[in-house]
Amino acid sequence: MGMKSWARVTLMGVLIAVLGIPAESWSARAQQQGPQAPAPTQEPSQPAPPAPGQSQNQRQPTAPPPPQVAISVQSNLVTVDCVVTDQDGNIVAGLKRENFRILDEGNRQQITNFAPTEAPITIVMLMEFSKRFGGYFGYKAKDWSYSFLNQLKQQDWVALKTFDIKTTLVDDFTQDKRQVLQDIGSLYFPSFSEANLFDAVLETVQQLRDVKGKKAILVLATGFDTFSKHTLDDTLRRLKENDVPIFCVGMGEDLDLYSPAGAGVGYLQAKNQLSTFARMSGGYAWFPRFQGEMPAIFNSVAQMLRSQYTLVFSPSTPPDGRYHKLTVEAVDEQGNPMELANKKGKMKKVVVIAREGYTAPTAPPAGN
């Protein structure tokens, strides 16, 4: 695996010009070796029949040939990956298509494809490694990342990136966990005090766009952003256009735990940013205070990725270019909200974790 090889995306030139890194191998490698998501079957488009030709003996110099008209049919399928848990956080497995209901802007949609996920994990570990707070949280991210790598199986794929004032690819997608562990251990001293969270998240989401199969991002960060060229609004808008789930583990709870006056408004904003990234994308956010919480948290990340249900539907509304609010519900055989007993024996509704919406494509201009 090349240390600086990344995804071959459609806009490769933009990646090279803007990001300044070669976009040679990430996407290609994940497509060849990583998990492959089953694509919905579609009928191949048939070319429009050619205009009837004239024989050589027929001459009509004053009449132009009839124009050739191509009719294009745009398939607008939306894929939603979701996880179902009970109120205690336990994964609910064994559900069927009939146990799910999708609402697009409040309108029920027909689920055309359904499958539980059994593919290997393909995930990017995105770690804040900066000199902020004396580098304390950078070293903390190193320690915590070991716990996550222990949850991965041999068939899983992981890439490692760090960020401060810029992002750095430490390891391209690999199944060699020992190499990643070794490279994490070689991270000694952060170079900058900045923590450009927004830029790092958006760059990683963009580079994952053409990676096939189930993919996700695990963010280990305080949630602060200090110098990004993208704003929070830019970040949220672009996250609405993507389907990559983001799992966040906030490292800043020490600020609240050990500060006499609490962490303050700045940290509350940072914490809210991580929570919003996770909620919008169909991931989850944790804010642990103690090292002993980490194994259970990272086990939950791995279990969620291995226990997703994939739902596919074709929107009943024409493409309008707007952001559509999605609601995914789990129901029982009678169509009622699904309930399970909690630890105290009380019946409680199950929890469905899925992205909050999608951006519909824009309808092509008339005549195209």
N, C-alpha and C positions, 0 to 999 in steps of 0.2 A: 504494500500500500504506500502510495506517495504521500508525503507529509502535506503537500500543498495542492493536491489534485481535488477538484470539486466537480459539481454537477454540470453536465452539458445541457443547458437549458436553451429554450427557444431563442431568447434574447442574449446569446452568448456575447455578442459584441458589447452590449450594455454592461454585462457583468465585468468584462475585462477592463472597459474604460472607467467604470465607476468604482468598482471594488478593488481593482488593481491586483487580482489574483487570477491564475490560470483556471479556466473552467473546463478541465479536460476529462476528469474521470469519475467524479462522485456519482452523477446520475447514471452514467453508463455502467459503472460497477454495480450499483444497486439494482439496475435493470437486469444485468446478466446474472448476478449472484444472490441478490437479496430476494425477499419475499415478493411474490407477484399477486396483485389483487385481481380477482376475476372481473373482467370487464363485461358490462351488459351487452348481450348479443344484439347486433344491429344488422339490418339488411344492407348489403352493399348498394351504394347509390348507383343508379343506372344513368349513363350519359344520355343527353337529349339526342333523339335521332337526327341525323343530318338532313339538311334541306334537300328535297328531291332535286336531282340533277337533270340537266337538259342533255339530250343526245347531241352528238357532234353535228348531225344534219339539221338540227333545229337552231335557228338563230333569232334572238330577240334582243337586238342591240339597244333598244330604247328602254327596256325593262330591267332594272337592277335585280340581282339575285335576292331571294327572300332572306331576311336576317335569320341567323341561327340563335335560338332562344334556349338558354340553359335554365332549368328549374331546379333550385336548391332547396333541400329540406333540412332544417336545422333541428337536431335532436337536443332537447333541453332536459337532461337528467340531473337530478340532485341526489347526492350520496350523503347519508348521515350515519356516522358511527356513534353508537351510544353504549353506555354501561348501566346496568340496573343493580341497585343495592337495596338492602333493607335499611331500616332506620339506624341500625348499629354498624353500618358500613360493610356488611357481608355481601359478597357477590351473589346475585340471583342468576342461576344458570338454567338451561333447559327450556327457555321460552321459545314460542313459535311466532310466525308472522301474525297470527290472529291476536296475539297478546300486545300488539303495538298499534298506536294510532298517531298519525302525524297531522298537525294543523299548520297550514301555511296562511299566515295572516287571518287565522281563525277559521279557515276553510279546510275541511277534511280532505286529505289526499289519498289516492289509491297507491298502496305499496306494491311496486311491480317486481322488485327483487329483494330477497331476504336471505341472509346467511349469517350464522355465528362465525366469529373470527377464530381461526386456528393457525394463522400465519406467524412466523417468527417476528420478533420485535425488531424494528429498525428505528433507532433513536439517536438524537444528537444531545450530548451533554454540553450545555452552554453555561460556563462557570464565570462568575465575576472574580477576577484576580487582579485587584488594584491595591494601591498604597493607601486608600482611604482608611481612616481609623487605624493608621499605623500598619496596615496590611493584615489586621486581625481577621477580618472576614474572608480574605483571600485564602489564608491558611485553613480557616474553618471549612471552606468549600472543598479543599483538598481532602480533609479528613472525612467529610460526609460523602464524598464521591466514592470512596472505597465501599461504603455500605451498599450503594446502588449497584456497583459492578458485581457484587456478590449475588445479586438477584438474577443476573442474566444467565441464560443457558447457552450451550455451545453453538446452537444454530442462530442465535440472535446477533444482530449487527449493531455496532455502536461507533459513533464518531465523537471526538472531543474537541471543543473550541473554548477558548478563554477570551475575555474582553476586559479592557480598561478604556483607554482613549480610542482603541481600535480592536477589531476582532482578530484572533490568531488561530489558525487551524493547527492543532497539535497532532491529532490523529484522524486520518480519513477513515471511512467506514471499514471496520475490520471485525473479525470474529475472534481475534487474538486478545483476550482480556488481559493477559499478562503484560503485553506490550503497552496497553493503555495504563495499567497500574504503574508500570515502570516510568512512563512519561509523566504521569501525575506526580510521582515522587521527585521528578527532576525539575519541577517548578519551584524555584528557590525564592527569588526576590521579584515582586511586582515592579514594573517599570514606571507606571504613571499613577497619579492619584485620581484620575477621572474614571467614571463608570458610565459608559454610554450604552445604557440598557436598550433604549429604543432602537438605535442603529443596529445593535447586535441581533435583536429579535427579528427585525425586518429583513436583514441580510440573510439570516438563516432560513426564514420562511421562504424567501425568494429562491434560495439555492435548493430547497427541497421540492420545489414546484413540480419538477419532472421526474422525481424519484418514484419508482413504481412501488406498489405494495403499501402495507400499513406503515405509517411513519409518524413520529412524534418528536417533540422537543422537551427536554427536561432542563429547566432554568434553576440554577442555584445562585441566588443573588439577594442583596438587601432590598432591592426594589427602587433604590435611588437612581436617578438619571441626572448627570451633571453637565454634559457637553454635547449631546447628540445634535446632529443637524436636522433630525426629524422631531416633530413635536408629538405630544401625546395624542392629539387629534389625528395627525397623520398616521400614527401607529394603529389606532383603533380603526380608522377607515380602511387601511390596507389589510388588517386582520379580518375584516368582514368579507374580503374577497378570497379568502383562503380556507382550506379545510384541514389544516394541520393542527391537531390538538397540542396544547401547551400545558405541561405540568410544572408547577412552580413550587419550590421549597424556599421560603423566606428565611434569610439568615440573620435578620436584624432584631429578633426579639430580645437579644441581650441589651439593646439600647433602652428598652422599656423596663427590663427586669432589674438592671443595675443602676439606672439613672434616678437620682433622688426625686426629680420632678417629672419622671416619665419620659417617654421618647419624644413627645411633642408632635405638633401638627405635621412637620416634615416627614417623619416616619409613618404617620398614619396615611399620608398621601402615597408614599412609596409602597406601603402594604396594600393599599387599595388598587394600585396599578397592577401588581402581580395577580391579585384576585380577579381583576377585570380581564386580563389576558387569558387566564385559565377558564373563566366562566364563558366568555364569548366563543372560545375555540372548542369547547367540549372537553377541556381538561379539568384539572382540580388544583387547588392551592392549599399548602400546609404551612403553618408557622410554628415550628417546634421551639421549645425553650431549652431542651436538655438533649445531650448526646444519646441518651438511652432511647429516645423516641425514633431515632433514624431507621433502624432495621424494619420496624413495623410500617413506617411511611413508605420506604422504598419497596417493600414487599407489596404494598397497596398499588404503587405505580405499575409494577410489573403485572400484577393480577388484573388491573383494569385494562391494560393493553392486550392481555391474552384473553379477556372475557368480553370483548366488544361484540355487539350485534351490528351488522351492516344493513341499513335500510335504503332502498332506492325508490324514488318516485319521479314522475313527470308532472311538473306543476300544471294545474288546471287553468292558470292564467297565462296570457301571452307574455313574452319577454318584454320587460319594461325598463330594465336597467336600474331598478330600485333595490334597496336592501329589504328583504322579506323576513319578518319575524317567524321563527319556527317554534312549535311546541310539540314535544314528543312525550306521549303518555303510555304507560303500561296498564293494560286492562285484563280482567279475568274473562272466563268463557261467556259470561253474560254481558260483557261490554262495560262493566263497572270498574272504577279505579281499583287496581290490584292492591290488596292489603296482605301483610304478613305479621305474625306475632313478634313483638320485640322481646327483649330479655325479661321484662316483667310480665309477659304473657298478653299484653294489650295489642289489639290489632291496629297497625299503623300503615299508612300508604307507603309504597316503595318509592325509592328515589331514582329518577332517570337522569343520567348525566349525558348531555349532548350539546352540540354547539347551538347558539341562540338564533342563528339565522344564516342567510346566504344572500349574495348579491346576484340578482338575475341578469342574464345577458341582455344587451340592447338589441331590439329587433332590427334586422337589416333594412336599409332604405328601400322604399317601394321600387320595384322594377329590377332588383338584384336577385 
